[in-house]
């Protein structure tokens, strides 16, 4: 008997985009489709609410397989990424002890910060180079000596063919973080050539760093991180091949250290686009084989969006970021512990960080699926869109010289700082949400005592010049507000004078609680009052510093002037909302209104100046 095959959705008629769009516009009841449903990204392109098969028709990204050039679907035929932990320790002996301990807990890649070549043997004692990836971070001035010591240790272990790892030679670090003067490209390339000679005996020891995670943690947009990373890598290729090095030798020594933010799908697309563009860049140098075109990427979860207050939300952020990185097909992932913004990570936070990756490997089996986002109409479209924007930026840098030239001129730092400022403005206006910081704060949390003051421990110089990255986390400004409140002799009290329409007063009281809670004020909520006089008397009995009138727009015309007059300056008076009668209320002397169009940060700074300086 012949088997019958039936397509799953044959019984349903196909619907065209035009039919779907017409139905949506009907449901929008006259609202503008583009304004309501189309998202304008920081990357400079629009994202539609739905994508269909016709949107990816003809895209080159769908024509290759994992492990095939141009590697948009991955450089490997598996997705078994390395679980990396960067060791934080005060001495070489302590670093070695921690490393040996975490290797029994599933870690397959280690990162060490090394300050002297003499530390190498101690740090790596007892570690099997055949099984564990080793990554060394060091100041550029120490890179040659440290590389020599590392190669000697690898030789002694007989692991020159099996070793896998990197030395982070990043001469751009001082310019990015400190805006240092005197960036000497010629001297850097000469030193890089020496470094290539030193590491030559070890096949898989990468030593030319592209640390775009610094840019991302400085507030760069996703397309900027990728575009500048590509330019940085191309600068290594051009400068060193011009110095007489073979392109395969240079390309196979470059390591991309990238960040991953909480913009889930965009980050997946970034890694896919990055591999595709990098492969095409290297191809133009005519390498001996396609293997030189593979992009080696370590992804580290973001520090830019981490917060001090409600710090356990950092776990939610880093989990989605780790998920993006593994779906995006990176080679290794380092999860930043949730407590990094305010202290040295402890054993608990480091264990949680490791387990976040193990959840994806051992319970979700994400390491068993290659390029799980491949073929998605949405992700494939994002991949091409991000690639286009990153490519435009790459070309603009190349037209003006190269990455090192733009770095020396301060152009990179200027562009990233502009993005950082915009993102801070978006956080201040709640266009970018940081849960627990600028939205839904835990008003009973106090953080000052848990903060451990830590300065820069690198040897790159601590002073910042005019061309330095700002390196301000997105939450910094709001955290400064709350810390100032904690340090004040009296914590301000905000009283919700709820009256009138039940639904509106509850909604506006909740909004105002979140609003003023972002500054760490004490919030006094209420069930409701029969008269404004009753509410004001209750507020004064509680010694409130701010009285927020919460009612409906229609009732404000009568209630607000009456409450303001009865309060008579004995506390700050605020109307929750932006009613049609706002100008009339202002004419009566009322000056403070809180609503969704407010700059939350600026408004709270103003209240801090009034309330904390009494």
Phi, psi and omega in degrees: 000127183290139177281140177257136176250139181229126177288141192302318188250022181299332184282351180257135178291145177289148181241127180283163177298321181298319178294317178298316181298318180298320178294318180295317181294328175296315180292335179285346174055048175096347178291148183291125182302311184295320181289327184275322192241346181262129185259124175267117185275161173294344181279354173097014177224162181269147174245124182279160181286343180209147176233149184230174183303323182294341180289337180250008179297126178088356179290132180291339183295342183265003188262353182246169178249162175304137181086359180251144175304137008267024170068020177300331181264009177122152179271354183235168175260011173223174179237032183274078181290162179273138177270111186256140170232126175273120186282129177249115184207160181268337181225162178297321180296317179295318179300318180295318180296317179295318181299313180297327179290312184288339177292340176276359185241022172102354180291137180238002177214134182241143173240132180235144171259117187244132182256345181208149182299331182293345182277341189303308184300320181291315183297321187265005182300127175083003181265132182276106181293344180285341186242336189243131174284137181242127180234127184247125172256136180204164174290144183305325182293341181258357190298318183296313180295317181292321177298318178299316179294322180293314179298320178298318180294321179294318177300316181297331180273357181065036187241025183297331181269336185255347182297144176222125180171197185205156166244129187272080177275105185229085180288353179276349186302315183297320180291320181290313186274331186236354181061036185295151178271167172077043178284109186256095183298319182299317180292324180295315181294322177297319179291322178297322177297318177297320180296319177299322178294320182294317185274356185308322181293341183254109190302314188252033176260105180272141188223353180258109188272140165241095187264066181288350176297332176298318180295315180296318178288346174273358176107008181297148172287165185299316181293330177290315178303314182291314181299316179289325177298316179297318179295321178299312179297318179295328178295318175300315182298310184295310185296320184279328174290325175293335177276003175104005180273148177287145184298322179294323178298316182288310185300322182281359176252001182269133179237124177268120175251104187245157175266169174220124183262183185275005176280086198308298185289325180296323180289322175302313181296325181300313182292323179294316179294322181299315179297319181296313182290320180295320178300319181288328176294309182297324181302327181293342178272000177056063177290164182293331180210162181294340182300333178291343183273358181281134180269122178265117189232128165254132179250132177241131182296150192296147168257339185300323184261009177284152184231156175276314178281144182051050190295338180290345172295336176303331178294322178293319179296310184290336178290315178294326179294317177298320178299315178302315183296317182289321176293326179287350172082036179285169183275327179208156181227134172243120179269123179286123180303149188293339185262008182303325182297341186229356180196169172290130182304142178254181184299324181293309184294326178290323178295317178298318180299318177296315185294335178298324177284322181295328175301318181288328180279305192274333182254325180261347178057037180292340178283355181264354184240121179274130177046061181297340180272352182300133180091346176297127180303318183292307185292321178298320178293317177299320180303313181292320181296315179293321178301319180297315182290319178296322180294321176300317179293317177304313181295323180294324177291317181295325180296329181265006179136261175196184184298316181296325177294313179297326178293314181296328179278352180082009183291321179298310182298320180298315181294316181292321179296324177297319177294319179300316180296320178297318181293324176295322176295319178296323176293319180298327181263003181064024170284331172245121188264132170242099184303129180090354181241299177252006177206135179052055179287153171277100190289348181260007181269139174235129191244347188304321185286341182271352183278124174259122181288122179228132178261180179289124181256007180280167181259026185265003181097132187266338183284146180256129174270181183292339182260025180269153171292146180293321180052049177255121175300154184298332185270355190305313185295317178292324179293323177299321177300311184291322178294325176295322177296317179298325183279348182290154180290334180224126178282121181299146178249133179244122186253127179270109178269092184266129185202151175085216184313121188298310183298316183290321182290325178292316181297316183285331174293320178295316178300314183291327175299313177296319183300302184283337176296335179295341176262001177082018180285155173283130183253131177243106181265164184215159179282333180141155181233154181278328179223158178292328179297318177299317180293317179296318179299319179294323179296315180292327176296330178273002181060043180290143176266334180226133175246121181252116179279121183242109180204200180262161180302316183298325184276342183297326183304326180262316187287320186296309178300323180294316180293318180298317181293319182290325178295320172055042174077007181283351174200165176291141183243131184227139173257128179273106180130179177229072186291164179298336182270018184305313182297321177296321179293321177297323179295333179276359177111352180282126185240346186249124177226138175240131184200179188293341181269001180289150163278103187300316183298310182297320179297315181289327174299319178298316179294321177301319180296325180283318191270326184272347183254015178291000000 
